């Protein structure tokens, strides 16, 4: 009799364990991408919109960028190093040259929530070099979204870049899509 009772209790315990594990709700958590020792690499491309004095003589152009990002697993902050190139063609009928704007900088990324689709805020500093304006410091601020896919993530960002030039600053608004792996 005790052997039957032990077998019955064991069988019921195993069957209830399966039912209890099936009671969890919601999507499973996705593991964070990268850690302090594994960098995340990526690239971006998109349209660059000139603002202020740059918009007076130049049309919207394009932007290309590369990045490496370091984040600590489980933390909402990450540090990103970036190299960005922006090109603006001179508007027809205007005197001057096309403008190339290159920047190298460091950006802090703050992830707003830890869900499969992350929104984030960015802010950083950079050294900018622009045609006919030389090399000057600057800053950027923006927001974006990251969508994890199989083996990589897709991103979309809108950022405001300000190059502190003599007189009026050079301001651009790149709207980019990118990948991170």
N, C-alpha and C positions, 0 to 999 in steps of 0.2 A: 504493500500500500504506500509506504513512504516514497518508493521509487516512482510510482505513478504520479504522486503529488508533485514531486520535484520536476518530473518531465512536463507536467501540465503547467506549472508555474514558469518554467523556462520557455516553453512554447508561447505562452501568453505574453511574456516579457519581450520576446523577439518580435511578435506581431504588433504589439503596441508601439515599439520603438520605430517601426517603419511608418506607422500612422502619424506619430508625433513629428517625425522629420518632414513629412509632407505638409505639415501645417504652416510652415514659414510662408510669408507672403512677400510680394514685390519682386522686382528684378534682383538678381545677384549683384554684388558689388564688383566693379571692375578693378583689377589691381592697378595701382598707380604706374604710370610710364616713367621709367628711369629712376635713378637714385643718385646720391651724391657722387658715386664713382662711375656711373654710366651716363655719358652725355647723350642728349637727344639732338640730332642734326635735322636741319630742314631747309626749305627754300620757299620763296614767295614770288609772286608776280601779280601785276594788276595795273590799274589806271592811277595816275598821279594828277591831282587837280591843283593848279597854282592858285594862291590866294594873295591879296594885297598887291604890292608893287610888281611881283612876278607875273600876276594875272593881267597887268596893264598891257604887256607886249607879247606874252607867251600863251600858247594854247595848252590844253590838257595833254599830258604825255603818258609815259609808261614808267613802271618801276620794277626792278628785279632785286632780290635780296637773298642772302644766305644767313643762317643762324646756327648757333650751338647753345644749348640750354642745359643748365644743371639745376636739378631740384632734389629736395630731400623727400624720400618716400613718406607719405602721410601728412606732409606739410602743405599749406596753401601757397607758399612762396617759392619762386624759382628765380635764378639769375640767368639772363640771356645776353650773349655777345652777338652783335649783328654787323653785317656789311651790307649797305643799301646803295643802289644806284638809281637815280631818277633822271629822266630826260624830258625836256620841254622844248618844243619847236617854236620858233619865232612866228608870230601871226603875220599873214601876208599884208604887205603895205607898211610894215613897221621897220624901222632901222635898228640894227643890232645883230646879235648872234643867238644861236640856239644855246640853251643853258643845260649843262650837265651838273647834277648835284650828287655828290658822293658823301657817304657818312660811315663812320666806324664808331660804335658805341656800346654801352652797357645799359641794359634795361631790366627793371624788376617786374616780374609777372606775378599777379595775385589772382588765384583761382577763386571765383565767387562761391562755388559749391562743388561738392565731391559727388558728381553724378556721371553717368556715362557720357553725356553731352555737357561739357564744361564751358561756362562763360568766364571771361577773365578781363582784368584791367591791367594796363601796362603804363609804365612811366620810366623815363631814363634820360641820360645825358649822352652827348656824342660830339665828335669833332666833324665838322662839315667842310667840304670844299666845293665851291660853286664857280662856274665860269664867270670871269670878270669881277668876282667878289672875294677871292682869296680863301684862306682857311680860317675858320672861326668856330667857337664853341656854340652849342645849341642844346635844345631839349626836345623831348617828345612825350606825348601822352595819348592813350587810346584805349580801345576795347575790342574784344573779339570773341569768337566761339571756336571750340575744338570738338570735332566729331571723330571718335575712335573708329577705325575700320580694321580689317584683317591685316595685321602686321605694320600698320602705320596709322597716322591720324591726318584728317583734313582740317584746315583752319580757314577762317575768314576774319579779317581785321580791318578796322578803320582807325587811323592814327593821325595826329596833328604834329608836324615837325616844324620847329622854329629855329632858324639859323640867325644868331645875333650878329648881323652885319652892320656896317657903318650906315647911319641914317635909319631907314626903315628896315626891319628884319625881313628875311626871306622865309615865307610860310608856305608849306605844302600840305595837302591832305591825300595821302595814298590810301586807296581802297584795294586790298589784296586778298588773294586766295593762296593757300600754300599746303605743303605736306610736311609732316614731321615723322621721322623714323628712328 
